[in-house]
């Protein structure tokens, strides 16, 4: 009988498991509660967070109960994992505001109706702790030697590890204990850089409650070219449409390296494995179809079907993703030098022919109908420069249907 563990393994989610046989028996025997933590260090998650989010969504699709922990408490400390220097300390107000944004993003992937999934802020228990009691009841179960040997701390020892960060592993382990006590949670998942922290929680539950719980980590995803997932020359690819618009988000996926398409279809879409197997057979120019499906499916999950459809239509019209589409909109050639010092959006709209006068351009911007690369222009004083140029140029839009492609040479 196939289980959710088989599904996760088949799709490439599984890097390490604390006890694979025990976990398999557990998910075969009953529906379990599982959790992943998301520290609200920014007001949006990014593409790198999609692996844990999709894993929780798969758990729910198989009837299990996902718990998303918003780290309102742990963010006050800062996770040193994978960091060469201490994270910026945020105020409680910033953390709460960021957490609300992340809560909204997770709601696109998980169904929280009727208690089928939960979002819990670990500030509920961490900010109420009595320090001395916590040291006596919880801290005594941790070996300093073992903690210092953990990968999360090794990278920081030479540069300097603050005492507040040193506590992070204990707090994360305490989360697992609290979730086990409150909700019967028996599986924590996370990125492979969290392996030591997650095992610390497994060990704490065993010591304090004499109970067996499990750990599972995902591989840290990099592209075939060796780049960190979700990172581009212009920065991170965010799940928030205000940070990374649907069109640019779609373009990120349509430009996937040929070698990554099959792997990303398995990780970042809910397409059946049979369908992915069919797409896997595509080679050469035909592989473009698989990239279009990948880009549309991921954009639909993150931004909704309407935005995904519009992003696909724009991409097909401008860059020829569909047969015969490239010539359907006007285009013009600009030299890189013309954009070197920035060009006003009004001049750009005027020279592209999308408006007939500067006053029309101002009205278009004031009415919210002017876009550069699907980014809405908020002010007529904005400028466009080389930093806005993608590999395929610039996409200008006036209203919903009028496009112009700027080819930068």
VMD Tcl script that draws the C-alpha trace (Angstrom):
set ca {
  {0.00 0.00 0.00}
  {1.42 3.37 -1.04}
  {1.84 5.98 1.71}
  {2.67 9.66 1.91}
  {6.27 8.67 2.69}
  {6.43 6.82 -0.63}
  {5.01 9.91 -2.35}
  {7.60 12.21 -0.78}
  {10.45 9.85 -1.63}
  {9.27 9.42 -5.21}
  {9.13 13.18 -5.70}
  {12.58 13.82 -4.20}
  {11.64 15.40 -0.86}
  {13.49 13.00 1.43}
  {17.13 13.46 2.42}
  {17.31 11.92 5.92}
  {14.85 10.12 8.20}
  {15.45 9.38 11.87}
  {13.92 5.87 11.63}
  {12.49 5.14 8.18}
  {10.91 1.81 9.14}
  {9.22 3.29 12.21}
  {7.94 6.31 10.26}
  {6.58 4.10 7.49}
  {4.73 1.95 10.03}
  {3.42 5.09 11.72}
  {1.88 6.64 8.58}
  {0.50 3.25 7.51}
  {-1.16 2.73 10.88}
  {-2.76 6.14 11.49}
  {-3.18 9.75 10.43}
  {-0.52 11.80 12.17}
  {0.16 15.44 13.03}
  {3.39 16.81 11.55}
  {4.99 20.23 11.65}
  {7.47 22.59 10.03}
  {8.59 25.92 11.44}
  {8.70 29.22 9.52}
  {10.53 32.06 11.25}
  {9.01 35.41 10.11}
  {12.32 37.17 9.51}
  {10.82 38.98 6.48}
  {7.32 39.92 5.36}
  {7.33 37.22 2.69}
  {8.56 33.69 2.12}
  {10.58 33.02 -1.02}
  {10.90 30.22 -3.56}
  {13.34 28.39 -1.28}
  {10.45 27.88 1.16}
  {8.32 26.04 -1.39}
  {9.86 22.64 -0.63}
  {8.69 22.57 3.03}
  {5.35 24.18 2.08}
  {4.70 21.57 -0.62}
  {5.69 18.78 1.79}
  {3.04 19.96 4.27}
  {0.50 20.16 1.44}
  {1.27 16.57 0.41}
  {0.82 15.44 4.01}
  {-2.62 17.04 4.06}
  {-3.58 15.53 0.71}
  {-2.87 12.11 2.21}
  {-5.15 12.85 5.16}
  {-2.54 13.82 7.73}
  {-2.68 17.02 9.78}
  {-0.03 19.65 9.01}
  {0.95 22.21 11.62}
  {2.76 25.33 10.45}
  {4.65 26.98 13.28}
  {5.18 30.71 12.97}
  {8.33 31.35 14.94}
  {7.25 34.49 16.73}
  {9.35 33.38 19.69}
  {12.37 31.81 17.97}
  {12.71 34.80 15.62}
  {13.40 36.91 18.72}
  {16.56 34.80 19.09}
  {17.60 34.08 15.48}
  {18.58 30.78 13.88}
  {22.36 30.59 13.26}
  {21.96 27.66 10.82}
  {23.76 28.32 7.55}
  {24.65 31.87 8.53}
  {28.16 33.27 8.71}
  {27.05 36.17 10.90}
  {24.32 36.98 13.39}
  {20.88 37.70 11.95}
  {19.45 41.18 12.29}
  {17.38 41.45 15.46}
  {13.76 42.40 14.80}
  {11.30 44.08 17.14}
  {8.25 42.18 18.39}
  {6.06 44.46 16.26}
  {8.03 43.65 13.10}
  {7.83 39.94 13.82}
  {4.04 40.04 14.35}
  {3.53 42.00 11.10}
  {5.75 39.61 9.14}
  {3.98 36.61 10.65}
  {0.59 37.83 9.45}
  {1.86 38.11 5.87}
  {3.33 34.61 6.00}
  {0.09 33.29 7.48}
  {-1.74 34.57 4.38}
  {0.79 32.96 2.03}
  {0.56 29.56 3.69}
  {-3.23 29.71 3.39}
  {-2.87 29.36 -0.39}
  {-1.41 25.88 0.04}
  {-3.08 24.48 3.15}
  {-6.76 24.11 3.99}
  {-7.25 25.32 7.56}
  {-11.03 24.86 7.58}
  {-12.41 22.50 10.20}
  {-9.06 22.02 11.88}
  {-7.62 20.09 8.91}
  {-4.44 22.11 9.37}
  {-3.16 24.48 12.04}
  {-1.03 27.57 12.32}
  {0.47 28.14 15.74}
  {2.84 30.86 16.95}
  {5.52 29.50 19.28}
  {5.49 32.87 21.04}
  {2.49 31.42 22.89}
  {4.79 29.31 25.05}
  {8.31 30.66 24.50}
  {7.64 34.25 25.57}
  {6.04 33.06 28.81}
  {8.94 30.91 29.96}
  {10.46 31.33 33.40}
  {14.18 31.30 32.69}
  {15.35 29.44 35.80}
  {12.59 26.85 35.63}
  {13.30 26.33 31.94}
  {17.00 25.74 32.59}
  {16.22 23.23 35.35}
  {13.45 21.35 33.53}
  {14.64 21.48 29.90}
  {18.23 22.72 29.74}
  {19.54 19.81 31.81}
  {18.73 17.41 28.97}
  {21.19 19.05 26.55}
  {24.90 18.32 26.19}
  {26.97 21.40 25.37}
  {29.60 19.22 23.69}
  {26.98 17.68 21.41}
  {25.48 21.05 20.58}
  {28.86 22.53 19.63}
  {29.44 19.58 17.29}
  {26.23 20.31 15.37}
  {26.63 21.68 11.85}
  {24.39 24.63 12.67}
  {26.97 25.95 15.14}
  {30.25 24.85 13.56}
  {30.17 27.48 10.83}
  {29.75 30.22 13.42}
  {32.33 29.24 16.03}
  {35.27 30.93 14.32}
  {33.36 34.11 13.45}
  {31.71 34.20 16.86}
  {28.53 32.57 18.14}
  {26.44 34.70 20.48}
  {24.92 33.18 23.60}
  {21.41 34.12 22.49}
  {21.88 32.15 19.22}
  {23.33 29.22 21.16}
  {19.91 28.83 22.78}
  {18.12 28.41 19.45}
  {18.44 24.62 19.30}
  {17.00 24.23 22.78}
  {14.03 26.44 21.93}
  {13.33 24.58 18.69}
  {13.50 21.27 20.53}
  {11.09 22.66 23.12}
  {8.67 23.49 20.28}
  {8.57 19.79 19.37}
  {7.91 18.85 22.99}
  {5.06 21.36 23.26}
  {3.48 20.22 19.99}
  {3.69 16.62 21.08}
  {2.02 17.46 24.38}
  {-0.70 19.69 22.92}
  {-1.49 18.06 19.59}
  {0.13 14.64 19.61}
  {2.58 15.75 16.90}
  {4.93 12.88 15.99}
  {6.86 14.18 12.95}
  {8.96 17.28 12.43}
  {10.22 18.10 8.94}
  {12.63 20.73 7.66}
  {15.63 21.50 5.48}
  {18.68 19.29 5.87}
  {20.55 22.14 7.58}
  {18.04 21.66 10.43}
  {18.89 18.00 11.00}
  {20.75 18.57 14.28}
  {18.05 20.87 15.66}
  {15.26 18.45 14.73}
  {17.05 15.47 16.26}
  {17.48 17.50 19.45}
  {13.69 17.74 19.60}
  {13.28 14.01 18.99}
  {15.70 13.33 21.83}
  {13.98 15.80 24.18}
  {10.55 14.22 23.66}
  {12.07 10.81 24.34}
  {13.77 11.97 27.52}
  {10.88 13.97 28.96}
  {7.85 12.00 27.74}
  {9.41 8.57 27.08}
  {7.81 8.75 23.62}
  {9.13 7.99 20.15}
  {8.74 10.71 17.54}
  {10.33 11.08 14.11}
  {12.38 13.49 12.01}
  {12.58 13.97 8.25}
  {14.68 16.47 6.30}
  {14.60 17.66 2.71}
  {17.63 18.15 0.45}
  {18.82 21.72 0.16}
  {17.78 22.54 -3.40}
  {20.25 24.04 -5.84}
  {19.90 24.43 -9.60}
  {21.87 22.31 -12.04}
  {24.16 25.31 -12.45}
  {24.95 25.26 -8.72}
  {22.95 28.35 -7.76}
  {20.88 28.42 -4.58}
  {17.20 27.85 -5.30}
  {15.22 31.07 -5.74}
  {18.26 33.33 -6.08}
  {18.89 35.43 -9.19}
  {21.24 38.24 -10.11}
  {18.49 40.64 -9.03}
  {17.91 38.93 -5.68}
  {15.42 36.48 -4.21}
  {12.24 35.32 -5.95}
  {9.52 36.08 -3.40}
  {6.04 34.61 -2.99}
  {4.59 38.08 -2.35}
  {3.30 39.65 -5.57}
  {4.41 43.09 -4.36}
  {8.01 41.89 -4.16}
  {8.06 39.62 -7.22}
  {5.19 40.12 -9.63}
  {3.38 37.13 -11.21}
  {4.95 37.78 -14.61}
  {8.53 37.80 -13.29}
  {7.68 34.81 -11.13}
  {6.45 32.95 -14.21}
  {9.58 33.96 -16.13}
  {11.79 32.55 -13.39}
  {10.28 29.10 -13.94}
  {10.06 29.29 -17.74}
  {13.83 29.90 -17.74}
  {14.53 26.73 -15.74}
  {17.66 24.86 -16.82}
  {16.74 21.85 -18.99}
  {18.41 19.56 -16.47}
  {16.13 20.74 -13.65}
  {12.71 20.51 -15.31}
  {11.82 16.94 -14.30}
  {13.04 17.43 -10.73}
  {11.17 20.71 -10.31}
  {7.93 19.28 -11.74}
  {8.06 16.62 -9.02}
  {8.89 19.03 -6.21}
  {6.88 22.13 -7.04}
  {3.67 20.87 -8.67}
  {0.91 18.43 -7.80}
  {0.88 16.93 -11.28}
  {0.48 13.13 -11.19}
  {3.72 11.22 -11.54}
  {2.39 9.61 -14.72}
  {1.98 13.03 -16.35}
  {5.45 14.07 -15.21}
  {6.79 10.83 -16.71}
  {5.29 11.81 -20.06}
  {6.83 15.27 -19.90}
  {10.17 13.73 -18.94}
  {10.35 12.14 -22.39}
  {10.38 15.52 -24.13}
  {13.73 16.53 -25.55}
  {15.28 19.51 -27.30}
  {12.87 22.23 -28.39}
  {9.90 20.16 -27.19}
  {11.13 20.56 -23.62}
  {9.76 24.13 -23.82}
  {6.28 22.65 -23.35}
  {7.33 21.08 -20.04}
  {8.76 24.41 -18.89}
  {5.51 26.18 -19.77}
  {3.55 23.66 -17.71}
  {6.00 23.99 -14.80}
  {5.82 27.80 -14.87}
  {2.03 27.85 -15.11}
  {1.45 25.27 -12.35}
  {3.78 26.92 -9.82}
  {2.48 30.42 -10.60}
  {-1.09 29.16 -10.22}
  {-0.30 27.73 -6.79}
  {1.37 30.91 -5.56}
  {-0.67 33.65 -7.24}
  {-3.89 32.01 -8.42}
  {-5.10 30.76 -11.81}
  {-6.12 34.18 -13.17}
  {-2.67 35.69 -12.55}
  {-0.97 32.57 -13.93}
  {-3.05 32.72 -17.09}
  {-2.25 36.39 -17.61}
  {1.46 35.83 -16.99}
  {1.47 32.96 -19.50}
  {-0.36 35.04 -22.12}
  {2.07 37.91 -21.67}
  {5.07 35.61 -21.92}
  {3.71 33.93 -25.06}
  {2.97 37.26 -26.70}
  {6.29 38.86 -25.90}
  {8.82 36.06 -26.00}
  {7.21 33.59 -28.36}
  {6.47 30.79 -25.91}
  {3.53 29.86 -28.13}
  {3.66 29.14 -31.84}
  {3.38 32.32 -33.86}
  {2.82 34.52 -30.85}
  {5.99 36.61 -30.97}
  {4.80 38.83 -33.77}
  {1.45 39.69 -32.25}
  {2.67 42.81 -30.41}
  {4.88 45.69 -31.53}
  {8.48 45.90 -30.41}
  {11.39 48.30 -30.62}
  {15.15 48.09 -30.21}
  {17.02 50.17 -27.64}
  {20.76 50.38 -27.11}
  {21.98 49.54 -23.61}
  {23.53 53.00 -23.42}
  {20.07 54.57 -23.65}
  {19.09 52.92 -20.37}
  {22.44 53.30 -18.66}
  {21.46 56.33 -16.59}
  {17.76 55.55 -16.44}
  {14.84 56.62 -18.62}
  {11.63 58.09 -17.25}
  {8.64 55.79 -17.55}
  {6.75 58.59 -19.29}
  {9.38 58.76 -22.04}
  {9.42 54.98 -22.32}
  {5.64 54.78 -22.70}
  {5.63 57.64 -25.21}
  {8.40 56.26 -27.44}
  {6.88 52.78 -27.36}
  {3.65 54.14 -28.79}
  {1.53 52.93 -25.87}
  {0.49 56.55 -25.22}
  {0.22 59.53 -27.55}
  {1.22 62.25 -25.09}
  {2.89 62.84 -21.75}
  {-0.41 63.82 -20.18}
  {-1.93 60.52 -21.31}
  {1.03 58.72 -19.77}
  {0.50 60.52 -16.45}
  {-3.20 59.63 -16.44}
  {-2.40 55.99 -17.20}
  {0.04 55.85 -14.28}
  {-2.35 57.63 -11.91}
  {-5.08 55.14 -12.80}
  {-2.74 52.21 -12.06}
  {-2.64 50.97 -15.64}
  {1.08 51.24 -16.48}
  {3.38 48.26 -16.01}
  {7.02 47.43 -16.61}
  {7.67 43.67 -16.49}
  {4.27 43.23 -14.80}
  {5.35 45.65 -12.04}
  {2.80 48.39 -11.64}
  {4.29 51.87 -11.96}
  {3.29 53.86 -8.88}
  {4.65 57.29 -9.82}
  {5.27 59.25 -13.03}
  {8.67 60.17 -11.58}
  {9.95 56.58 -11.71}
  {12.81 55.65 -14.01}
  {13.70 52.40 -15.76}
  {17.32 51.36 -16.12}
  {19.41 48.29 -16.91}
  {18.57 46.71 -13.56}
  {15.00 46.26 -14.85}
  {16.08 44.46 -18.01}
  {15.63 40.69 -18.18}
  {17.55 38.42 -20.53}
  {14.74 38.93 -23.06}
  {14.37 42.70 -22.61}
  {11.53 44.74 -21.13}
  {7.79 44.16 -21.24}
  {5.66 47.31 -21.18}
  {1.92 47.15 -20.67}
  {-0.86 49.75 -20.78}
  {-4.10 48.51 -19.28}
  {-4.85 44.79 -19.59}
  {-4.25 44.07 -23.26}
  {-1.81 46.53 -24.84}
  {1.80 45.34 -24.80}
  {5.09 46.53 -26.20}
  {8.37 44.67 -26.15}
  {11.63 46.58 -25.74}
  {14.62 44.63 -27.02}
  {17.82 45.86 -25.38}
  {21.01 45.38 -27.40}
}
mol new
graphics top color blue
foreach p $ca { graphics top sphere $p radius 0.5 }
foreach p [lrange $ca 0 end-1] q [lrange $ca 1 end] { graphics top cylinder $p $q radius 0.2 }
display resetview
